[in-house]
Amino acid sequence: MSSETNADAAEESTSKCGGVTETESASSSTSSSSNCGASSDETSSSDSACGASSSDSSSASESSCGASSDDGSTEQEVGATIEDFDAEPGQLTAVGLGPGQPEGMTERAKTALLEAEHIVGYTTYIDLIPDEITAAADELYDTPMCGEVSRTEEAIDRALAGNDVAIVGSGDPNVYALAGLALEILESKGATASMVEFDVVPGVPAAQSCAARLGAPLVNDTVSVSLSDHLVPMPEIESRLHAVASENFTITIYNPWSRKRRENFQKCCEILLTHRDPETPVGIVHGAGREDEQVMITDLAELEDLGESEIIDMTTTIVVGTEDTYVWDDRMVTPRGYETKYDY
Ligand SMILES: C[S@@+](CC[C@H](N)C(=O)[O-])C[C@H]1O[C@@H](n2cnc3c(N)ncnc32)[C@H](O)[C@@H]1O
């Protein structure tokens, strides 16, 4: 993995920020030929004809990868507002694809995608959708990693322009994903969620897909922490890690490692070791449900060194057990407490 990005919703690609792959250029040409019906400034839109103005498209640049722009600002303004659309709005659905393989998608997700006229998402996620579903869509709009704000706005503009739109992501739309951003941008455009019949179709989150590969590590209280400092500053992440690790929760760690985030991972391991025994079981799952899936059960003492190995990158979720978690027959087990009440 060579990802250097800090973008939260887009760290599963090997492509560089803003780089154009074959799929991306093919899809871009599909999307650029679309005309979604925004009534003003359509011609000024650089990437699509769905309403975002050119200045806003550049402020939500795909190539900035969520990093600060030259002036140090990370703000991205929305383009078209509700005033710019004449059409009766279509529907907007945030669809969770689950871990990756088609059989990991829910029937509801498949139906929502089949019903959508336009499917919008990060290229890697669009590639996860079965061909018979993408073939049924009128338009696919996929962009390379980063640019989650402009991509989400694109989906919204297409819905406000009268199309039924699905915006997709891996796992679940509520887990470090775009459901919240979609609502925030809708609000900032002066629209409402009801106007586009905004709906969320849940998917299996990475924590659960990965836990399934490890045995039963999440059976008691569990907290997730993302090590991405793109949107949350590292001191805040450290403070959250201290709080969570000092209590007896299982911890699922998302966005664990990238070359630029190496130090975050090291810091995380240090913090975990200040609160937990070095022998605490740790499960590592890379690419759950995907062709390159790898699974390892180790312990906290070994975790930091594994940061430099292939199994830990931005498609990995790490599960740190509680003080009660143990490994039995190559499975992590976190007792729920039944043993305190029942004899078995
Ligand atoms: C921006 S978050 C998106 C999470 C997603 N919405 C979910 O519900 O799983 C991306 C992070 O999810 C985790 N992840 C996503 N897919 C994964 C997979 N197939 N296997 C392991 N971890 C995965 C990784 O930690 C990755 O850095």
The ligand as a Gaussian input file, in Angstrom:
#p B3LYP/6-31G(d) Opt

LIG

0 1
 C      -13.014000       5.687000       6.447000
 S      -13.109000       4.184000       7.303000
 C      -14.611000       3.567000       6.618000
 C      -15.249000       2.562000       7.496000
 C      -16.501000       1.941000       6.890000
 N      -17.548000       2.920000       6.684000
 C      -17.025000       0.808000       7.754000
 O      -18.173000       0.845000       8.204000
 O      -16.280000      -0.148000       7.933000
 C      -11.898000       3.214000       6.487000
 C      -11.262000       2.249000       7.448000
 O      -12.135000       1.141000       7.638000
 C      -11.382000      -0.026000       7.824000
 N      -11.736000      -0.978000       6.745000
 C      -12.536000      -0.732000       5.697000
 N      -12.680000      -1.836000       4.953000
 C      -11.952000      -2.812000       5.558000
 C      -11.717000      -4.180000       5.274000
 N      -12.260000      -4.764000       4.200000
 N      -10.919000      -4.881000       6.114000
 C      -10.376000      -4.309000       7.202000
 N      -10.575000      -3.011000       7.514000
 C      -11.347000      -2.277000       6.700000
 C       -9.910000       0.359000       7.764000
 O       -9.479000       0.627000       9.095000
 C       -9.971000       1.629000       6.959000
 O       -8.852000       2.459000       7.216000

